[in-house]
Amino acid sequence: MTALSSDERVAPLAGLFRLLGDATRLRIVLACVQQRLAVGAIAEALGLSPSLVSHHLRHLRAARIVRAERVGKQVFYAAADAHISAMLGAMLEHVAEPATHWQEGA
């Protein structure tokens, strides 16, 4: 953990959490963790406009949170790698824990 205290690693990590701190972007990433989806499918599943989804996906791709895969004329999006999926899975487990579970150690 000592290596993580250097600014060269903390700043990009903070940027990643800042991106994921937006509920819309987080919902998009969670959809992409479950399966590979096209913009239209993401938009429909989340009740968003395709242009808004595309806008968020640009930011998420730039941060290497999601990856794009072209199949013919269509582009599908998925979580960038197992690190993203594992991190989000662990955080979802964390928030699902009963409050009394983590208060015991306080």
PyRosetta script that sets phi, psi and omega in degrees:
from pyrosetta import init, pose_from_sequence

init()
pose = pose_from_sequence("MTALSSDERVAPLAGLFRLLGDATRLRIVLACVQQRLAVGAIAEALGLSPSLVSHHLRHLRAARIVRAERVGKQVFYAAADAHISAMLGAMLEHVAEPATHWQEGA")
pose.set_psi(1, -23.6)
pose.set_omega(1, -179.1)
pose.set_phi(2, -59.3)
pose.set_psi(2, -39.2)
pose.set_omega(2, -179.7)
pose.set_phi(3, -63.4)
pose.set_psi(3, -28.6)
pose.set_omega(3, -179.8)
pose.set_phi(4, -71.9)
pose.set_psi(4, -15.7)
pose.set_omega(4, -177.6)
pose.set_phi(5, -77.4)
pose.set_psi(5, -10.3)
pose.set_omega(5, 179.4)
pose.set_phi(6, -75.3)
pose.set_psi(6, 143.4)
pose.set_omega(6, -177.4)
pose.set_phi(7, -59.8)
pose.set_psi(7, -29.3)
pose.set_omega(7, -177.7)
pose.set_phi(8, -65.3)
pose.set_psi(8, -22.3)
pose.set_omega(8, 178.0)
pose.set_phi(9, -106.2)
pose.set_psi(9, -28.2)
pose.set_omega(9, -177.5)
pose.set_phi(10, -72.4)
pose.set_psi(10, -41.8)
pose.set_omega(10, -177.3)
pose.set_phi(11, -60.7)
pose.set_psi(11, -48.3)
pose.set_omega(11, 177.4)
pose.set_phi(12, -63.9)
pose.set_psi(12, -35.3)
pose.set_omega(12, 178.5)
pose.set_phi(13, -66.0)
pose.set_psi(13, -41.6)
pose.set_omega(13, 176.8)
pose.set_phi(14, -62.2)
pose.set_psi(14, -39.0)
pose.set_omega(14, 177.3)
pose.set_phi(15, -62.8)
pose.set_psi(15, -39.9)
pose.set_omega(15, 177.3)
pose.set_phi(16, -61.7)
pose.set_psi(16, -46.9)
pose.set_omega(16, 179.1)
pose.set_phi(17, -67.3)
pose.set_psi(17, -32.8)
pose.set_omega(17, 176.4)
pose.set_phi(18, -62.6)
pose.set_psi(18, -44.7)
pose.set_omega(18, 177.4)
pose.set_phi(19, -61.6)
pose.set_psi(19, -44.4)
pose.set_omega(19, -178.5)
pose.set_phi(20, -76.5)
pose.set_psi(20, -10.6)
pose.set_omega(20, 177.8)
pose.set_phi(21, -73.7)
pose.set_psi(21, -13.3)
pose.set_omega(21, 176.1)
pose.set_phi(22, -84.6)
pose.set_psi(22, 123.4)
pose.set_omega(22, -174.9)
pose.set_phi(23, -59.8)
pose.set_psi(23, -38.6)
pose.set_omega(23, -179.6)
pose.set_phi(24, -65.2)
pose.set_psi(24, -46.5)
pose.set_omega(24, 179.2)
pose.set_phi(25, -63.9)
pose.set_psi(25, -39.7)
pose.set_omega(25, 179.3)
pose.set_phi(26, -63.5)
pose.set_psi(26, -42.1)
pose.set_omega(26, 177.3)
pose.set_phi(27, -62.0)
pose.set_psi(27, -38.7)
pose.set_omega(27, 178.5)
pose.set_phi(28, -64.2)
pose.set_psi(28, -45.9)
pose.set_omega(28, -179.8)
pose.set_phi(29, -63.7)
pose.set_psi(29, -43.3)
pose.set_omega(29, 179.4)
pose.set_phi(30, -61.3)
pose.set_psi(30, -37.3)
pose.set_omega(30, 176.2)
pose.set_phi(31, -64.0)
pose.set_psi(31, -39.4)
pose.set_omega(31, -178.5)
pose.set_phi(32, -74.9)
pose.set_psi(32, -19.7)
pose.set_omega(32, 176.3)
pose.set_phi(33, -72.4)
pose.set_psi(33, -38.2)
pose.set_omega(33, -176.0)
pose.set_phi(34, -69.8)
pose.set_psi(34, -39.5)
pose.set_omega(34, -179.4)
pose.set_phi(35, -164.1)
pose.set_psi(35, 163.9)
pose.set_omega(35, 177.6)
pose.set_phi(36, -75.3)
pose.set_psi(36, 125.7)
pose.set_omega(36, -175.3)
pose.set_phi(37, -134.7)
pose.set_psi(37, 148.8)
pose.set_omega(37, 172.9)
pose.set_phi(38, -85.7)
pose.set_psi(38, 162.5)
pose.set_omega(38, -178.6)
pose.set_phi(39, -53.8)
pose.set_psi(39, -46.6)
pose.set_omega(39, -178.3)
pose.set_phi(40, -60.8)
pose.set_psi(40, -39.5)
pose.set_omega(40, 179.5)
pose.set_phi(41, -68.4)
pose.set_psi(41, -39.4)
pose.set_omega(41, 177.3)
pose.set_phi(42, -63.6)
pose.set_psi(42, -47.3)
pose.set_omega(42, -178.9)
pose.set_phi(43, -59.0)
pose.set_psi(43, -45.5)
pose.set_omega(43, -179.2)
pose.set_phi(44, -65.4)
pose.set_psi(44, -44.9)
pose.set_omega(44, -178.3)
pose.set_phi(45, -63.1)
pose.set_psi(45, -34.0)
pose.set_omega(45, -175.7)
pose.set_phi(46, -101.2)
pose.set_psi(46, -2.2)
pose.set_omega(46, -179.8)
pose.set_phi(47, 68.8)
pose.set_psi(47, 38.3)
pose.set_omega(47, -178.8)
pose.set_phi(48, -119.4)
pose.set_psi(48, 164.9)
pose.set_omega(48, 175.9)
pose.set_phi(49, -79.8)
pose.set_psi(49, 146.6)
pose.set_omega(49, 177.7)
pose.set_phi(50, -58.1)
pose.set_psi(50, -34.8)
pose.set_omega(50, -179.4)
pose.set_phi(51, -68.1)
pose.set_psi(51, -36.9)
pose.set_omega(51, 177.3)
pose.set_phi(52, -66.9)
pose.set_psi(52, -42.1)
pose.set_omega(52, 178.2)
pose.set_phi(53, -61.5)
pose.set_psi(53, -45.7)
pose.set_omega(53, 178.9)
pose.set_phi(54, -59.5)
pose.set_psi(54, -41.8)
pose.set_omega(54, 179.1)
pose.set_phi(55, -59.1)
pose.set_psi(55, -48.3)
pose.set_omega(55, -179.7)
pose.set_phi(56, -67.2)
pose.set_psi(56, -38.9)
pose.set_omega(56, 179.5)
pose.set_phi(57, -62.3)
pose.set_psi(57, -33.8)
pose.set_omega(57, 176.6)
pose.set_phi(58, -58.8)
pose.set_psi(58, -45.6)
pose.set_omega(58, 179.4)
pose.set_phi(59, -66.5)
pose.set_psi(59, -41.6)
pose.set_omega(59, -178.4)
pose.set_phi(60, -67.6)
pose.set_psi(60, -35.3)
pose.set_omega(60, 176.1)
pose.set_phi(61, -68.6)
pose.set_psi(61, -42.1)
pose.set_omega(61, -179.8)
pose.set_phi(62, -61.2)
pose.set_psi(62, -32.3)
pose.set_omega(62, 179.3)
pose.set_phi(63, -88.6)
pose.set_psi(63, 2.4)
pose.set_omega(63, -179.8)
pose.set_phi(64, 61.4)
pose.set_psi(64, 35.6)
pose.set_omega(64, 176.9)
pose.set_phi(65, -91.5)
pose.set_psi(65, -35.9)
pose.set_omega(65, 173.6)
pose.set_phi(66, -123.8)
pose.set_psi(66, 159.0)
pose.set_omega(66, 175.4)
pose.set_phi(67, -123.9)
pose.set_psi(67, 154.2)
pose.set_omega(67, 179.3)
pose.set_phi(68, -109.8)
pose.set_psi(68, 144.0)
pose.set_omega(68, 178.2)
pose.set_phi(69, -135.3)
pose.set_psi(69, 118.6)
pose.set_omega(69, -179.6)
pose.set_phi(70, -85.9)
pose.set_psi(70, 130.0)
pose.set_omega(70, 174.8)
pose.set_phi(71, -128.2)
pose.set_psi(71, 103.5)
pose.set_omega(71, -174.1)
pose.set_phi(72, 65.7)
pose.set_psi(72, -125.0)
pose.set_omega(72, 179.4)
pose.set_phi(73, -93.0)
pose.set_psi(73, -7.1)
pose.set_omega(73, -176.1)
pose.set_phi(74, -100.6)
pose.set_psi(74, 146.4)
pose.set_omega(74, 178.0)
pose.set_phi(75, -112.3)
pose.set_psi(75, 129.4)
pose.set_omega(75, 178.6)
pose.set_phi(76, -110.8)
pose.set_psi(76, 145.9)
pose.set_omega(76, -178.3)
pose.set_phi(77, -118.0)
pose.set_psi(77, 142.5)
pose.set_omega(77, 178.4)
pose.set_phi(78, -145.7)
pose.set_psi(78, 164.6)
pose.set_omega(78, 174.6)
pose.set_phi(79, -56.6)
pose.set_psi(79, 141.8)
pose.set_omega(79, -173.5)
pose.set_phi(80, -60.8)
pose.set_psi(80, -38.9)
pose.set_omega(80, -178.7)
pose.set_phi(81, -164.9)
pose.set_psi(81, -178.8)
pose.set_omega(81, -178.1)
pose.set_phi(82, -65.9)
pose.set_psi(82, -25.5)
pose.set_omega(82, 178.9)
pose.set_phi(83, -62.4)
pose.set_psi(83, -44.9)
pose.set_omega(83, -179.6)
pose.set_phi(84, -64.5)
pose.set_psi(84, -47.9)
pose.set_omega(84, -179.8)
pose.set_phi(85, -60.3)
pose.set_psi(85, -44.6)
pose.set_omega(85, -178.7)
pose.set_phi(86, -65.9)
pose.set_psi(86, -42.8)
pose.set_omega(86, -179.2)
pose.set_phi(87, -62.1)
pose.set_psi(87, -46.9)
pose.set_omega(87, -179.1)
pose.set_phi(88, -67.5)
pose.set_psi(88, -38.4)
pose.set_omega(88, 176.7)
pose.set_phi(89, -61.0)
pose.set_psi(89, -44.0)
pose.set_omega(89, 179.6)
pose.set_phi(90, -65.5)
pose.set_psi(90, -40.4)
pose.set_omega(90, 179.6)
pose.set_phi(91, -68.3)
pose.set_psi(91, -37.1)
pose.set_omega(91, 176.4)
pose.set_phi(92, -64.2)
pose.set_psi(92, -40.2)
pose.set_omega(92, 176.0)
pose.set_phi(93, -63.0)
pose.set_psi(93, -40.5)
pose.set_omega(93, -179.1)
pose.set_phi(94, -61.4)
pose.set_psi(94, -47.5)
pose.set_omega(94, -177.9)
pose.set_phi(95, -72.1)
pose.set_psi(95, -19.3)
pose.set_omega(95, 179.0)
pose.set_phi(96, -82.5)
pose.set_psi(96, -14.3)
pose.set_omega(96, 179.2)
pose.set_phi(97, -65.1)
pose.set_psi(97, 142.8)
pose.set_omega(97, 176.1)
pose.set_phi(98, -62.8)
pose.set_psi(98, 144.1)
pose.set_omega(98, -178.7)
pose.set_phi(99, -57.4)
pose.set_psi(99, -34.0)
pose.set_omega(99, -179.4)
pose.set_phi(100, -65.7)
pose.set_psi(100, -26.6)
pose.set_omega(100, -179.3)
pose.set_phi(101, -62.9)
pose.set_psi(101, -45.6)
pose.set_omega(101, -177.0)
pose.set_phi(102, -88.8)
pose.set_psi(102, -15.6)
pose.set_omega(102, 179.0)
pose.set_phi(103, -78.4)
pose.set_psi(103, -20.2)
pose.set_omega(103, -178.3)
pose.set_phi(104, -60.9)
pose.set_psi(104, -34.8)
pose.set_omega(104, -177.6)
pose.set_phi(105, -81.0)
pose.set_psi(105, -6.8)
pose.set_omega(105, -176.7)
pose.set_phi(106, -74.4)
pose.dump_pdb("model.pdb")
